Amino acid sequence: MIELRRAKQEDIPSILELVNSLALFEKAPDEVTATIQDYIENGFGANPIFFSFLAYDEGKLAGFALWYFRFSTWKGKRFYLEDLYVKDEFRGKGIGQKLIEACIEEAKQTKCTGMMWQVLDWNTPAIEFYKKYNAQFDGEWINVNLHL
């Protein structure tokens, strides 16, 4: 039995557990520097800037989706899916499908003009999964980061 629900402040340790698992999967375990306090202030304070769904399979933490809204000067309000992750042992059960479809519904309900996210070019299973949703892949843009 798969259950999806919105994350609450008391779920921050579960979110961080999944974030660290994702970082390990993406071969970047040392890149996670966000703290519990960052999550409290930015996701569960007076003006949250991110939101999350947690997925459970028979009561066991299985995965999550974390998103925020951004504004495109060309397209208006956009839904940005920062992370969608399902633990290895829970893959193939439709949990990723439930998470992305919940995100699509959230984007529609919040009047977004579209949904955006990134996928690593070597993550073939994720790429194939996203193709099922007719996602468009843009190889033209280059990611830019400025660390402060």
Backbone bond lengths (Angstrom), bond angles and torsions (degrees), N, CA, C in turn:
res aa  C-N    CA-C-N  psi(-1)  N-CA   C-N-CA  omega(-1)  CA-C   N-CA-C  phi
1 M - - - 1.451 - - 1.537 108.85 -
2 I 1.309 116.29 121.26 1.462 122.40 -178.25 1.520 109.11 -100.18
3 E 1.339 115.78 129.51 1.455 121.77 178.43 1.523 108.40 -121.22
4 L 1.324 116.02 135.37 1.463 122.73 174.68 1.517 107.55 -118.27
5 R 1.319 115.90 137.98 1.459 119.22 174.66 1.519 109.44 -153.18
6 R 1.332 114.79 159.53 1.456 120.59 176.01 1.521 109.71 -69.87
7 A 1.304 114.84 142.14 1.463 120.18 178.16 1.523 110.05 -73.15
8 K 1.325 114.32 146.78 1.461 123.14 174.90 1.528 107.46 -117.04
9 Q 1.313 116.43 167.90 1.465 120.46 -176.96 1.524 111.80 -54.60
10 E 1.314 117.44 -38.63 1.468 119.21 -179.08 1.532 112.83 -68.51
11 D 1.328 117.01 -8.60 1.468 121.88 177.91 1.528 113.41 -88.33
12 I 1.328 117.91 -1.26 1.465 120.23 -176.33 1.531 112.36 -54.86
13 P 1.324 120.67 -44.17 1.473 118.32 177.69 1.537 112.29 -59.27
14 S 1.315 118.10 -35.84 1.469 121.08 177.36 1.523 111.03 -67.40
15 I 1.330 116.24 -41.30 1.465 120.03 177.84 1.526 109.45 -61.61
16 L 1.322 116.35 -46.62 1.470 120.00 -179.56 1.525 111.78 -64.00
17 E 1.316 117.44 -35.83 1.466 120.43 175.53 1.528 110.08 -59.64
18 L 1.326 116.28 -44.66 1.464 120.53 -179.77 1.529 111.38 -69.81
19 V 1.315 117.20 -39.16 1.471 121.12 177.70 1.524 109.77 -60.75
20 N 1.311 117.01 -43.69 1.469 120.29 179.19 1.525 111.66 -67.25
21 S 1.323 117.42 -36.22 1.472 120.53 175.35 1.522 110.50 -64.61
22 L 1.322 115.97 -41.33 1.468 120.52 177.86 1.520 110.27 -63.55
23 A 1.323 117.50 -44.07 1.467 120.97 179.89 1.527 110.87 -60.97
24 L 1.309 116.87 -38.88 1.465 121.22 177.09 1.530 110.06 -64.68
25 F 1.339 116.86 -44.18 1.459 121.89 177.48 1.536 110.69 -59.79
26 E 1.329 116.32 -39.17 1.466 121.48 -177.93 1.531 112.37 -85.55
27 K 1.328 116.46 9.84 1.461 122.76 176.18 1.531 112.70 62.17
28 A 1.336 115.65 36.00 1.461 120.41 179.86 1.531 110.72 -141.40
29 P 1.328 118.08 50.90 1.467 119.33 -174.49 1.523 114.69 -63.24
30 D 1.319 117.67 -24.49 1.463 120.16 -178.41 1.533 113.04 -86.58
31 E 1.314 117.39 -1.25 1.465 120.88 -177.33 1.525 113.53 -83.98
32 V 1.326 118.45 -15.11 1.472 121.15 -178.79 1.523 108.52 -78.59
33 T 1.331 115.96 113.25 1.462 120.90 179.92 1.525 112.18 -123.03
34 A 1.330 118.70 -6.40 1.465 121.43 178.85 1.528 108.64 -65.65
35 T 1.332 115.48 141.54 1.458 121.93 -177.01 1.530 110.61 -106.18
36 I 1.311 114.72 169.48 1.470 119.68 174.41 1.521 109.49 -57.00
37 Q 1.320 117.08 -40.31 1.463 120.68 179.35 1.532 111.11 -62.58
38 D 1.333 117.99 -38.56 1.468 121.03 176.47 1.534 110.21 -59.15
39 Y 1.320 115.52 -43.04 1.464 120.21 -179.84 1.526 111.35 -67.31
40 I 1.335 116.71 -41.36 1.470 120.05 178.87 1.527 109.80 -60.62
41 E 1.329 116.39 -53.02 1.465 121.32 -175.46 1.521 113.06 -65.78
42 N 1.320 116.89 -39.00 1.464 119.82 -171.30 1.523 115.31 -97.62
43 G 1.330 116.98 -13.70 1.451 118.56 179.90 1.505 114.74 -118.65
44 F 1.330 116.50 -18.25 1.453 118.32 -172.72 1.521 112.68 -135.14
45 G 1.322 116.69 15.97 1.456 121.48 177.09 1.521 110.73 -89.50
46 A 1.310 115.69 -161.23 1.466 121.64 -177.15 1.528 112.44 -65.14
47 N 1.332 116.70 -34.59 1.462 121.28 -178.64 1.523 109.98 -128.69
48 P 1.331 117.52 77.62 1.469 119.19 -176.85 1.529 111.95 -62.26
49 I 1.333 114.57 141.28 1.465 118.93 178.37 1.524 111.51 -109.86
50 F 1.329 117.61 -1.23 1.456 120.28 172.70 1.527 109.42 -144.76
51 F 1.325 114.72 162.34 1.465 122.74 -178.56 1.519 107.82 -140.14
52 S 1.322 116.30 161.67 1.457 118.22 -176.07 1.523 111.36 -151.78
53 F 1.324 114.97 146.78 1.456 122.59 167.64 1.523 107.08 -108.33
54 L 1.322 116.58 142.04 1.454 122.11 172.12 1.516 107.78 -111.67
55 A 1.323 116.07 143.37 1.462 121.77 178.29 1.524 108.68 -115.39
56 Y 1.322 115.64 136.67 1.457 122.68 177.96 1.517 108.83 -126.17
57 D 1.312 116.17 140.88 1.462 122.39 174.57 1.529 106.50 -118.02
58 E 1.319 115.32 112.85 1.466 121.44 -177.05 1.521 111.24 51.48
59 G 1.331 115.18 42.89 1.459 122.01 176.72 1.508 115.53 82.28
60 K 1.325 118.16 -3.62 1.467 121.48 -179.24 1.531 109.60 -99.44
61 L 1.339 115.67 135.37 1.453 121.70 179.04 1.525 109.62 -59.40
62 A 1.332 117.26 121.60 1.459 121.13 -173.48 1.520 113.91 -117.89
63 G 1.325 118.31 -30.53 1.460 119.47 -176.68 1.516 111.61 -178.26
64 F 1.320 114.25 -179.55 1.467 119.62 179.36 1.514 111.19 -158.12
65 A 1.331 113.19 164.23 1.460 122.00 168.85 1.522 105.70 -132.74
66 L 1.321 116.71 136.97 1.460 121.93 178.84 1.517 107.61 -129.75
67 W 1.333 116.74 132.17 1.457 120.99 -175.55 1.519 111.80 -142.54
68 Y 1.306 113.96 167.41 1.461 121.81 172.34 1.521 107.76 -149.23
69 F 1.315 115.73 170.79 1.460 120.87 179.14 1.520 109.00 -102.88
70 R 1.302 114.96 143.68 1.463 120.62 174.88 1.510 107.67 -133.03
71 F 1.300 116.46 167.85 1.453 120.83 -179.61 1.517 109.46 -119.53
72 S 1.317 115.91 126.80 1.454 122.18 176.48 1.522 108.47 -101.02
73 T 1.318 116.30 130.35 1.469 119.14 178.34 1.524 110.87 -64.93
74 W 1.317 117.49 -21.11 1.460 121.36 179.43 1.521 112.95 -93.96
75 K 1.331 116.95 -34.42 1.467 120.07 -169.82 1.521 114.96 -117.11
76 G 1.338 118.52 -13.41 1.461 120.79 -178.28 1.521 111.45 90.08
77 K 1.322 115.93 -147.37 1.463 121.80 -174.76 1.526 110.75 -69.51
78 R 1.330 115.58 127.27 1.464 121.99 -178.60 1.535 109.66 -124.34
79 F 1.304 115.37 149.38 1.457 123.70 176.69 1.520 106.30 -97.54
80 Y 1.326 117.49 119.50 1.458 120.02 179.84 1.520 109.17 -108.75
81 L 1.316 115.63 114.43 1.453 122.51 178.31 1.521 107.86 -85.25
82 E 1.313 116.10 102.62 1.460 121.04 -177.56 1.527 111.08 -71.20
83 D 1.325 115.84 -47.14 1.460 119.94 -179.91 1.518 110.99 -144.66
84 L 1.305 115.37 140.72 1.458 123.46 167.87 1.522 104.79 -135.26
85 Y 1.323 116.09 121.04 1.453 119.54 -174.05 1.517 109.96 -146.55
86 V 1.330 114.52 137.13 1.460 122.31 173.85 1.529 106.83 -125.61
87 K 1.329 115.73 130.06 1.469 120.18 178.47 1.532 110.12 -58.18
88 D 1.320 115.54 147.11 1.470 122.14 -178.28 1.517 113.41 -46.56
89 E 1.322 116.46 -49.80 1.462 120.27 -172.88 1.529 113.72 -69.15
90 F 1.344 117.42 -8.87 1.461 121.00 -179.74 1.530 112.78 -110.23
91 R 1.314 116.92 1.73 1.465 119.93 -178.66 1.528 110.95 -71.38
92 G 1.329 115.32 151.78 1.456 120.91 178.96 1.521 113.66 85.21
93 K 1.333 116.71 8.79 1.463 120.84 -179.45 1.525 112.53 -108.32
94 G 1.331 116.91 3.78 1.460 120.17 179.99 1.519 114.20 88.06
95 I 1.327 117.42 9.33 1.464 120.38 -178.11 1.526 111.12 -70.24
96 G 1.330 116.87 -42.72 1.466 120.17 176.82 1.517 110.99 -60.10
97 Q 1.322 116.13 -40.15 1.464 121.04 178.27 1.529 110.19 -62.20
98 K 1.327 117.19 -45.52 1.464 120.20 179.22 1.528 110.91 -62.40
99 L 1.326 116.48 -40.85 1.462 119.86 179.89 1.524 111.90 -65.38
100 I 1.326 117.40 -48.18 1.472 117.89 -177.25 1.523 110.92 -68.66
101 E 1.314 117.29 -35.57 1.462 118.97 178.43 1.526 111.52 -69.09
102 A 1.326 117.86 -33.44 1.466 120.64 173.94 1.528 109.76 -65.36
103 C 1.327 117.10 -38.16 1.463 121.14 177.54 1.532 111.22 -66.65
104 I 1.315 116.31 -42.65 1.469 120.09 178.01 1.525 109.69 -60.06
105 E 1.317 116.50 -44.26 1.467 120.78 178.75 1.522 110.82 -63.86
106 E 1.333 117.30 -42.06 1.465 121.29 177.41 1.531 110.42 -60.87
107 A 1.320 117.11 -42.21 1.471 121.03 178.61 1.521 110.55 -61.48
108 K 1.320 116.52 -42.07 1.474 120.15 178.57 1.524 111.06 -66.02
109 Q 1.338 116.28 -45.77 1.466 121.25 -177.57 1.531 112.06 -64.03
110 T 1.320 117.21 -29.98 1.467 121.31 -178.78 1.529 111.85 -96.31
111 K 1.332 115.20 13.31 1.473 122.86 173.67 1.531 113.48 59.89
112 C 1.324 115.24 42.65 1.462 120.07 174.55 1.525 108.85 -82.33
113 T 1.311 115.79 151.30 1.465 120.43 179.25 1.520 112.32 -88.89
114 G 1.318 116.39 -5.79 1.455 120.46 178.74 1.512 110.56 175.02
115 M 1.322 113.47 174.36 1.454 121.26 -177.22 1.526 107.92 -127.30
116 M 1.308 116.49 139.47 1.464 121.30 -176.92 1.518 109.77 -133.51
117 W 1.323 115.63 153.04 1.456 121.98 173.99 1.512 108.67 -167.03
118 Q 1.322 116.46 175.36 1.454 122.22 177.70 1.520 108.89 -120.56
119 V 1.319 115.14 155.38 1.462 120.99 174.08 1.525 107.09 -141.42
120 L 1.324 115.47 138.68 1.466 119.20 178.16 1.524 109.93 -67.01
121 D 1.319 116.69 139.99 1.465 120.62 -174.59 1.526 113.78 -63.90
122 W 1.327 118.01 -18.61 1.464 120.76 179.68 1.529 112.78 -93.10
123 N 1.337 117.00 -4.72 1.463 120.96 -176.89 1.538 109.92 -87.50
124 T 1.314 115.59 70.14 1.464 122.39 -176.04 1.526 113.30 -56.50
125 P 1.336 120.34 -44.00 1.465 118.31 178.94 1.532 112.96 -58.97
126 A 1.330 117.19 -40.48 1.464 120.14 178.80 1.528 110.50 -67.28
127 I 1.316 116.96 -41.92 1.467 120.55 179.30 1.522 110.27 -59.88
128 E 1.317 116.71 -45.64 1.473 120.43 178.82 1.527 110.97 -64.03
129 F 1.318 117.03 -38.64 1.464 121.71 177.17 1.525 110.33 -60.76
130 Y 1.342 117.95 -46.83 1.455 121.71 -178.56 1.527 112.17 -67.30
131 K 1.306 117.20 -30.03 1.468 120.63 178.08 1.528 111.13 -61.69
132 K 1.324 117.40 -29.90 1.469 121.14 178.38 1.527 111.70 -61.96
133 Y 1.330 116.35 -21.06 1.464 121.73 -179.89 1.528 111.49 -100.63
134 N 1.309 116.25 13.01 1.471 122.20 -178.63 1.528 112.31 58.01
135 A 1.325 115.62 33.95 1.459 120.15 177.14 1.527 109.26 -66.63
136 Q 1.317 115.54 144.14 1.463 121.17 177.49 1.526 108.69 -97.16
137 F 1.303 116.19 134.27 1.459 121.73 -179.33 1.526 108.17 -105.60
138 D 1.317 115.58 127.04 1.457 120.96 -175.55 1.521 109.55 -110.79
139 G 1.315 116.98 103.78 1.452 121.13 179.31 1.512 112.78 -87.74
140 E 1.324 117.13 1.71 1.453 121.47 -174.29 1.534 112.95 -83.38
141 W 1.338 117.39 -32.28 1.451 121.83 -174.49 1.530 110.39 -87.42
142 I 1.313 115.96 146.47 1.460 122.56 177.94 1.528 107.97 -111.20
143 N 1.338 116.39 132.23 1.455 120.78 176.68 1.525 109.41 -67.92
144 V 1.302 116.06 138.98 1.458 122.31 179.10 1.528 107.65 -128.06
145 N 1.317 117.44 131.52 1.463 122.46 178.09 1.518 110.02 -130.28
146 L 1.309 115.93 140.49 1.452 122.02 174.30 1.522 106.48 -125.92
147 H 1.308 117.47 110.69 1.465 121.46 -179.44 1.519 109.72 -83.89
148 L 1.298 115.67 130.23 1.476 121.51 -177.89 1.520 110.76 -109.42
